[in-house]
């Protein structure tokens, strides 16, 4: 079932990106990304990274568009909307979780003046403290972000999809 959900999400994402490519090819006003767009997209990804490291939940959420979707690893169902994303990552009353390391590479950025994608690899390290016991977790991963240009010219994450490598727990 999880593989079927993941396959469905991937199919939707590919169809969406194909549609964007078709529209971009037929619509002159949707030009390719400028160097300023590339820099703005990289800045958003860096803000995502640094706000996680600062344990700034509101800052993390500000890197997403209001209609954002998370597509978690392992076929976990999609998380739709900022309120749902906040609950998913920052559950009130959950164990104390602190991101202690987050390395993100940006291996490719492409798109047009309205939508783009960024893909790369990451490595995240975090601690979870529950009942007075703290465990350190980490894993490598890969990600794909669909980026949306906002009316003010900034870029936000519209869809964030990731896959995790093997997790270590100490």
N, C-alpha and C positions, 0 to 999 in steps of 0.2 A: 504494500500500500504506500509506504513512504517513497519507494522508487517511482511509483506512478505519479505521486504528487510532485516530486522533483522533476520528473519528465514533463509534466503538464506545465509547471512554472517555467522551465527552460523553453518549452515550445512557445508559450505566451511571450516571453522575453524576446526570442528570436523573431517571431512574427512582428512584434512591436518595432524592433530595430530595423527589420526589413522594410516596414511601412515608412519609418522615418527616412531611410535611405532613398526610397522611391519618391517620397514627397520632396526631399532635398534635391533630388535630381531633376524634378519637374518644376520647382518653384525657385525663381531667381532670387527672391528676397531671403531665402535660407542659404546663405553662403557658408563656406567652410569656416572652421574656427580660426580666430586671429591669435597672434602671440599673447595678447591681453587675455583672451579667453583661456588659453592654456595656463597662464599664470594664475588666473582667478580660480580655476578648477584645482590646481595644485594647492593654492592657499586654503580652499575649503577642506581639502583632505588633510592638510597640516593642522587646521583648526580642529578638525575631528580628532586627530591624534593628540594634540596638546590639551584639549579639554578633557579627554579621557584621563590623561596623566595627571591633570589637576583635580580629578574627581569632581568635575563640574557638570552635573547632569543637565542643567539648563543649557550650558554651552554646547554639549554634545547634541542635544535636540535642535539647537539653532542651526546646525549644519545641514539639516534636512528641510525639504519643502513641506508645506502643510499637508500635502496629499501623499507623503512618502510611504513606502512599503519596505519592510525587511523580509528577506527570503533566507531564513537561517539554514545552516548546514543540516545534512542528514535527512532531508525531506520533511523537516519540521514545517507545519503550516505557516503560511505567510502571516505577517503582522502588519495590519493596515492602519495607517493614520498615526499622528503624533501621540495622541493619548494612549493608544495601544502600545506603541513603541516605548513610551515612558514606563508603562506598567510592566512590559516584558523585561526591560533592562534594569529598571530602578524600582522594583517591587517594594511597596511600603511594608515594613515589618519583616522583610527577608533578612538573611544573614548579612553581616557587614562584609561587603566585597569592595576591594580596592585594586584598581589597575595600577601595577607598579612598573610595567614596561610595555611599550607599543612601538614596534618598528614597522613602517609601511613603505614599500617601494611603489612607485608609479611606473609601470613598464610600458604603458601605452595610453594615450588620450586621442580620441578622434570624435568627430561628430559634425554638427552644423551650428548655426547661430542660435538655435533654440534648445536642442537636445544633444548631449554628448555622452560618451562613456569613458570611464577610467578603469583600468585593470592592473593588478599587480599581486604582490605577495605581502604577507604580514607575519609578525610573530608577536604574540601577546602573552604577558605574564601578569598574574593577579593573585591576590590572597583572599581567602574566605575565612572569616572568623565566626564560629558558631559554638555556643556553650563554652566559651573561654578557650577554645582550641583553634589555632590558625594553621591553615594549610596553604601552601604555595602551589599554584597551578600554572602551566604554560602549554602552548601549542603553536606550531606554525600553521599557516593557512594561505589561501588565495582568496581574492575578492573581485567582484565586478560591481561598479557603481554606475548607474544611469544618472546623469547629471542634468538638471533643468536650469535654464537661464531665467532669472527672476526679472520682473519689470525694472528694478533699479540697476540691472546689469551684472549683479552678482550671480554666482552659481551655487546651487544647493543639491544635495543628494536626493533624488526622486525614488530610486530603488537601490537597495544595498543587498547584495547576495554574496555569500561566502561559503567556503568549504574548509573544514578544519583538518589538520594533520593529527598524528597521534598526540594525545594529551599526556603530560607528565604531572604527577602530584607528589609533593614532598610533605 
